[in-house]
Amino acid sequence: MSRLETGAAAEPLDAPWPAEHLEVLGRCPACASPSRTLLFEGLSDRIFRAAPGRWTLWRCSGCGAAYLDPRPDLAGIGLAYRTYYTHGGTAPRDVFAAGGGLRRAVKRLRHHAHYNAAFGYALRPAAPLARWVAPLSAAARAQAGQLIRHLPAPAGPGSRLLDVGCGNGDFLRIARRLGFDVMGLDLDAAAVARARGSGFTVLAGTIEEAALDPESFEHVTLNHVVEHLHDPVGTLRRVLALLRPGGRVWVQTPNLDAEGLKRFGADWRGLEPPRHLTLFDASSLERALCAAGFSRIALLPPKPDGAYFFAESLAIQRGAPVDRSERALRRRIRSEARRADRVARRQPERGECITFVAHRPA
Ligand SMILES: [Zn+2]
C-alpha cells in the first residue's frame, strides 16, 4: 500500500536536510567516474514524506547509473526512514498453501507443474499434463518465476539461502517451503521481530556488520536493496564473499530505462528520493555485478508490475491516489501499464524493474 493511501502525517518537506549529514560525492558511487549529466533537480520525498531536503539526481556518463549528489550520509540516513516500514503490508498470495476452493486447487496444480518443469522441483500435488492442457499465460509464468526469485530446486537438504532486506520474512516463508535452509537480515527492528516471531533466523543490522561465515550460502537474494546502499559495489563484494564458489545472487531494483520513467519523469515511483541513492539500468547493474567479481550474469524476465508503478506514479504526480469515481482515468492508466508490461516482456531491459542473477566463479 502506498503511504499516500495511508494518510501519513505531512512533514515540512521544504525544510533543508541537516547540513552535517550531507555528503558530497563528485563522482559515481558505482564506477567512480566524475563525468555526468543532470537528470532531475529539486526532487523531494513525496512518497513517505519522511525526509526533508531537495535532491539532485545525476546520470553517470561512465556507467549509466544515476545517483543523488549531495546525498544523506550513512550516519544521518535514518532520518529518511522515520515513517518507512518494511514490516507492514500483506504477504504475497501464496500459490503453495493448501486449502482454498476448487479454483485455488487448480491454480496450485498448474503452478506446481510449471515449477517442476521449468525450475526442477518435485512439488506435489502436480498435474504434469497441466502444462499442455492449461498452461500458464506468459504473464503468469513471469509472475511465477518472480515469486520464487527464479530459484532452481535445491541440490539437496541444507542448501542455504540468505535474504538481505527480508522485511517480515514473506520470501523466507516461500523459500523454506521450496526446501531451502533460510536466514534473513534486515535493518528494521520491527520487521526482524516479526520474522523471528514466525520462526525464522533473522539478523538485525547491515550485511557489513553481520556475523556470517564466508562461503556459507548457495543463494543470496536482494529484493529492492541495492538502490538504498551507500556503496553498492562494496556490498555486492561482501555478498560474493558469503557465497560458496558457484553460488548465486539474485538482485532486483527499479530500472532507469523503465517505460514509467519516460512517462512520469520526476514523478516516477522508482526514484524515491532520498532513500534511493543509486539507480541502475541493465548495463550499469551488469557492470556493477562484474566489478564486484560475479560471473555468468544474466538479465531475467521482468516482473509484470506496470500497474503498481503507473498507479503509484500517477498518485505522486497528483498528490493523491486516483479516486474510485475517476473511471476513465483509471482505465487509461491501467491500459498504459499493460502496454508497458508488454514492452518489458519483449525487452526485459525496459521493465519497471530489472532482475539479475549472477554467480560467484566456481
Ligand atoms: Zn558510474
Boltz pocket constraint, residues with backbone or C-beta under 6 A from the ligand:
constraints:
  - pocket:
      binder: B
      contacts: [[A, 28], [A, 29], [A, 30], [A, 31], [A, 32], [A, 33], [A, 60], [A, 61], [A, 62], [A, 63], [A, 64], [A, 65]]
      max_distance: 6.0
